[in-house]
Amino acid sequence: MNKVILVKNGELALKGLNRSTFEDILVKNIKRRLKSFGMFEYTKAQSTIIIKPTGESTDFEGACEAVSKVFGIAAFSVAATCEKDFEEIKKTTLDFLSDDLKAVKTFKVCAKRSDKKFPLKSPEICREVGGHILKNLPFLKVDVHNPDLTVTVEVRDKNVFIHGNQLKGAGGMPVGTSGRAALLISGGIDSPVAGYMMAKRGLVLDAIHFAAPPYTSKRAEMKVRSLASIVSKYSGRINFMIVPFTEIQECIKDNCPEELFTVIMRRMMMRVAVRLAEKQGCKALITGESLGQVASQTLDAIACTQAAATIPVFRPLIGMDKEEIITVARKIDTFETSLLPYEDCCTVFTPRHPRTRPTVALIEEAEGLYDFEPLIEKAVSETSFEWVD
């Protein structure tokens, strides 16, 4: 019995004349993701991408798991293929879905006949296949409104596909269809979720992490690298940058008012990140800020931080509460890693009483007490780069 993966794209159906461009990028992303699972043949037909194993050593289960994490896929199915012979269709349906049918109480048959030359119409296919199932598995009942299992028979131009319930895909848009952006990633819960959410909208991700040794450890870097690796299972390979940030933080501590430490630090991060992003061809930054979550994320503080950026800053978590963010973190498997007790530079020199309503004028006056520009340029020039996947 030959098995294939049938991929259904979601939003791409709305793309009109440039739809094929989006589909081509999606196929390219799927190919890249399945490369380590064996050899496959890819065919586009009627809003469906057909993935057919062509090698003997193919890891089909691993491929299905990888497909479930590719953005741009609304749903997918594992299907059996057979010739357009009705006796063969009935036999394949029972053989392929036997275990699934034995595990449920109710079912229905749904037929899709794109080959109009096929002698039986869709209602007739449903009736005949459903009757065959009931004859062989008489404990089952038909429920056309809310079945436990929907048996789908798709009669296409060359052959027939038979599958059970569709599996939910990752949704969103194919990565690479919306441009490139740089994620400011810490070791916390929020920023990996923010990266995941923007990759889901089609952005290629670079990642920028600020390290402050000896105040932060190598284990903290390894933790963040692990988080980026988990996100890359959805976004694809990530260009991971580590910025040496110690000198800038020490100068903030030595020269600026304590109550403004955090906002000034975040502005310096923005200035460094903008320069790195532009060098890498990124047209936006991504942060994990959520309005009101901490003192540096009040509306006034965010306005001060934003003023330091000269490219757009996306904040996909801005209206989410912590529980909502944690739910997504658990879903994408970053939550447990984020809880590891290795602190990042955001916790270094935290003020005892941070200013929650700073103004840009006040912050710029405080920054004027020291010339940070040489340190910013130095941090950019000493940033290290590696690929994470």
C-alpha positions in Angstrom: 0.0 0.0 0.0 1.4 3.4 -1.0 1.1 6.2 1.5 1.4 10.0 0.8 1.0 13.2 2.8 -1.7 15.5 1.5 -1.0 19.2 2.5 -3.8 21.7 2.4 -2.8 25.4 2.4 -5.0 27.9 4.1 -4.6 31.6 3.5 -2.8 31.0 0.3 -6.1 30.3 -1.5 -6.9 34.0 -1.1 -3.7 35.3 -2.8 -5.0 35.6 -6.3 -2.6 36.0 -9.2 0.5 35.7 -7.1 -0.7 32.6 -5.3 1.8 30.3 -7.1 4.7 32.3 -5.7 3.5 31.7 -2.2 2.9 28.0 -2.9 6.4 27.7 -4.4 7.9 29.1 -1.2 5.8 26.7 0.9 7.0 23.7 -1.1 10.6 25.0 -0.8 10.2 25.2 3.0 8.7 21.7 3.2 11.5 20.3 1.1 14.1 21.9 3.4 12.3 20.6 6.5 12.0 17.0 5.2 15.5 16.8 3.8 16.7 14.7 6.8 13.8 12.3 6.6 14.5 10.7 3.2 13.6 11.2 -0.4 10.2 12.6 -1.4 8.5 13.7 -4.6 6.4 16.9 -4.5 3.3 17.7 -6.7 1.0 20.7 -6.6 -2.6 20.0 -7.6 -5.9 21.7 -6.8 -4.9 23.6 -3.6 -3.1 20.5 -2.4 0.6 19.6 -2.2 1.1 15.8 -2.5 4.2 14.5 -0.8 5.2 11.0 -1.9 8.1 9.0 -0.4 10.4 7.7 -3.1 13.1 6.0 -1.0 13.1 2.8 1.0 14.7 4.4 4.1 12.2 7.2 4.4 11.1 8.1 8.0 7.5 8.7 7.2 6.4 9.4 10.8 9.2 11.9 11.3 8.2 13.6 8.1 4.6 13.9 9.3 5.8 15.5 12.6 8.0 17.9 10.7 5.1 18.9 8.3 2.9 19.7 11.3 5.3 22.5 12.2 5.6 24.2 8.8 3.9 27.5 8.6 1.5 28.0 5.7 -0.1 24.6 6.1 -3.7 24.7 7.4 -4.2 20.9 7.6 -2.7 17.7 6.3 -3.6 14.1 6.0 -1.9 10.8 5.7 -3.5 9.1 2.7 -3.4 5.8 0.8 -3.3 5.8 -2.9 -4.9 3.3 -5.3 -6.1 2.9 -8.9 -9.4 4.3 -10.1 -11.1 0.9 -9.8 -14.0 0.8 -7.5 -13.3 -2.6 -6.1 -9.8 -1.4 -5.3 -11.1 1.7 -3.7 -13.3 -0.3 -1.3 -10.5 -2.7 -0.5 -8.0 0.0 0.1 -10.4 2.0 2.3 -11.0 -1.0 4.6 -7.3 -2.0 4.7 -5.9 1.4 5.3 -8.4 2.7 7.8 -9.2 -0.5 9.6 -7.5 0.4 12.9 -9.1 3.9 12.9 -12.6 2.5 12.2 -12.3 -0.1 14.9 -11.4 2.7 17.4 -14.6 4.7 16.8 -18.3 4.3 17.1 -19.6 6.5 14.3 -18.3 7.5 10.8 -19.3 9.0 7.5 -17.9 8.9 4.0 -17.1 12.1 2.1 -16.3 11.8 -1.6 -14.6 14.4 -3.8 -14.7 13.6 -7.5 -12.5 16.1 -9.4 -12.3 13.6 -12.3 -15.8 14.0 -13.8 -15.2 11.0 -16.1 -15.2 8.6 -13.2 -18.4 6.5 -13.6 -19.8 7.0 -10.0 -20.8 10.4 -8.7 -19.9 11.6 -5.2 -23.1 10.5 -3.5 -22.9 7.1 -5.1 -19.2 6.7 -3.9 -20.3 7.6 -0.4 -23.1 5.1 -0.4 -21.1 2.3 -1.8 -18.0 2.8 0.3 -20.1 3.3 3.5 -22.1 0.2 2.7 -18.8 -1.8 2.3 -17.5 -0.5 5.7 -20.8 -1.4 7.5 -20.9 -4.9 5.9 -17.4 -5.7 7.3 -17.6 -3.7 10.5 -21.3 -4.0 11.6 -20.8 -2.5 15.0 -20.3 0.9 13.4 -23.0 3.5 12.9 -23.3 6.3 10.3 -23.5 9.9 11.7 -23.5 12.5 8.9 -23.5 15.4 11.3 -20.9 14.7 14.0 -19.0 11.5 13.2 -16.0 10.3 15.2 -14.2 9.6 11.9 -14.7 11.1 8.4 -13.5 8.8 5.7 -12.6 10.8 2.6 -12.3 9.4 -0.9 -10.7 11.9 -3.4 -10.9 10.8 -7.0 -8.2 12.8 -8.8 -7.0 12.8 -12.4 -4.4 10.0 -12.1 -5.4 8.1 -9.0 -7.5 8.0 -5.8 -6.5 9.2 -2.3 -8.2 7.8 0.8 -7.7 9.2 4.3 -9.3 9.7 7.6 -9.6 12.9 9.7 -7.4 15.7 8.7 -4.6 16.7 11.1 -4.3 20.4 12.1 -1.3 22.2 10.6 0.7 25.1 12.0 -1.4 27.7 10.0 -0.1 31.1 9.1 1.9 32.1 6.1 5.0 30.4 4.6 8.2 31.7 6.2 9.9 34.0 3.7 6.8 35.5 2.1 6.8 38.6 4.4 10.5 39.6 4.6 13.1 39.3 7.3 13.2 40.6 10.9 15.5 40.4 13.9 14.2 39.0 17.2 15.6 40.4 20.4 15.7 37.1 22.3 16.3 36.7 26.0 16.1 33.7 28.2 12.6 34.5 29.3 9.2 33.1 28.3 8.0 36.0 26.1 10.6 36.6 23.4 10.6 33.0 21.9 6.8 33.2 21.7 7.1 36.5 20.0 9.5 35.1 17.4 7.2 32.1 16.8 4.2 34.4 16.2 6.0 36.6 13.7 7.5 33.6 11.9 3.9 32.4 11.6 3.1 35.6 9.6 5.8 34.7 7.1 8.9 36.5 8.5 12.4 34.9 8.3 14.0 35.3 11.7 17.4 36.4 12.8 18.0 36.5 16.5 19.9 38.9 18.6 21.0 38.0 22.2 22.7 40.4 24.6 25.3 38.8 26.9 27.0 40.5 29.8 29.8 38.3 31.2 30.8 37.9 34.0 27.3 39.0 35.2 25.7 36.4 32.9 27.1 32.9 32.3 27.8 30.6 29.4 24.9 28.5 30.6 22.7 31.5 30.0 23.9 31.7 26.4 23.4 28.0 25.9 19.8 28.3 27.3 19.0 31.1 24.8 20.6 29.1 22.0 18.4 26.2 22.9 15.3 28.4 22.8 16.3 29.7 19.3 16.8 26.1 18.2 13.3 25.2 19.4 11.8 28.2 17.6 13.7 27.2 14.4 11.7 24.0 14.2 8.9 26.3 13.1 10.7 29.2 11.5 13.5 27.4 9.8 17.2 28.1 10.3 18.0 31.2 12.4 21.0 33.4 12.2 21.9 33.7 15.9 23.9 36.8 17.0 25.5 37.3 20.5 26.2 40.9 21.4 28.8 41.7 24.1 26.9 44.1 26.2 28.9 44.3 29.5 30.7 47.7 28.9 27.5 49.4 27.9 25.7 48.2 31.0 28.5 49.2 33.3 28.7 52.7 31.7 24.9 53.0 32.2 25.4 52.1 35.9 28.3 54.5 36.4 26.8 57.5 34.6 23.0 57.5 34.5 20.3 57.9 37.2 19.5 54.5 38.7 15.7 54.8 38.3 16.3 55.1 34.5 18.7 52.1 34.1 16.3 49.7 32.5 14.8 52.1 30.0 18.2 53.4 28.9 19.5 49.8 28.6 16.6 48.9 26.4 17.2 51.9 24.2 20.9 50.9 23.8 19.7 47.4 22.8 17.5 49.0 20.2 20.4 51.1 18.8 22.7 48.1 18.6 19.9 45.8 17.2 18.9 48.3 14.5 22.5 48.4 13.1 22.8 44.6 13.2 19.4 44.2 11.6 20.2 46.6 8.8 23.5 44.8 8.1 21.6 41.5 7.8 18.9 42.8 5.6 16.2 42.8 8.3 13.5 45.5 8.0 12.1 45.3 11.5 12.8 44.2 15.0 10.6 41.9 17.2 10.3 42.1 21.0 8.4 40.1 23.6 7.0 43.2 25.3 3.5 43.0 26.8 1.8 46.2 27.9 2.0 46.8 31.7 3.8 43.5 32.4 6.8 45.1 34.1 8.0 48.7 34.8 9.9 48.9 31.5 6.8 47.9 29.5 4.4 50.7 30.6 3.1 52.9 27.7 5.6 55.7 28.6 8.5 53.4 28.8 7.7 51.6 25.6 7.4 55.1 23.9 10.9 55.9 25.1 12.3 52.6 23.9 10.5 53.0 20.5 12.1 56.4 20.0 15.5 54.8 19.9 14.6 52.6 16.9 14.7 53.8 13.3 13.0 50.7 11.9 9.6 49.2 12.8 9.4 47.3 16.1 6.8 44.4 16.1 5.4 43.5 19.5 3.0 40.6 18.9 2.4 39.9 22.6 1.5 43.5 23.4 -2.2 42.8 24.3 -1.7 39.3 25.8 -1.6 38.4 29.5 1.0 36.1 31.0 -1.2 33.1 31.0 -2.0 33.5 27.3 1.7 33.7 26.6 2.5 30.7 28.7 -0.1 28.7 26.8 1.7 29.3 23.5 5.1 28.7 25.1 3.9 25.3 26.3 2.4 24.5 22.8 5.8 25.2 21.1 7.9 23.5 23.9 9.9 26.6 24.9 8.3 26.9 28.4 10.4 24.4 30.3 13.6 25.7 28.8 12.7 29.3 29.6 12.3 28.3 33.3 15.9 27.1 33.6 17.6 29.3 36.3 20.2 31.1 34.2 19.6 34.8 34.1 20.2 37.1 31.2 21.5 40.6 31.1 18.0 42.1 31.6 18.3 41.3 35.3 21.7 43.0 35.7 21.7 46.3 37.6 18.0 46.3 38.0 16.9 49.5 39.7 15.2 49.3 43.1 12.6 51.9 42.2 12.3 52.2 38.3 10.7 55.2 36.8 7.4 53.9 35.3 6.5 57.2 33.5 9.7 58.4 31.9 9.7 60.9 29.0 11.9 60.9 25.9 13.4 64.3 26.9 14.3 63.0 30.4 15.9 59.8 29.0 17.8 61.7 26.3 19.1 64.1 29.0 20.3 61.2 31.1 22.0 59.5 28.1 23.8 62.8 27.3 25.8 62.4 30.4 28.0 59.9 28.6 29.0 59.3 24.9 27.7 55.8 24.3 28.3 55.9 20.5 31.8 54.3 20.5 30.6 51.5 22.8 27.6 50.9 20.5 29.9 50.6 17.5 32.3 48.4 19.4 29.4 46.0 20.5 28.2 45.8 16.9 31.7 45.0 15.6 32.4 42.4 18.2 29.0 40.6 17.8 29.4 36.9 17.0 27.3 35.0 14.4 26.2 31.4 14.1 23.5 29.4 12.5 21.0 27.6 14.7 18.5 24.9 13.6 
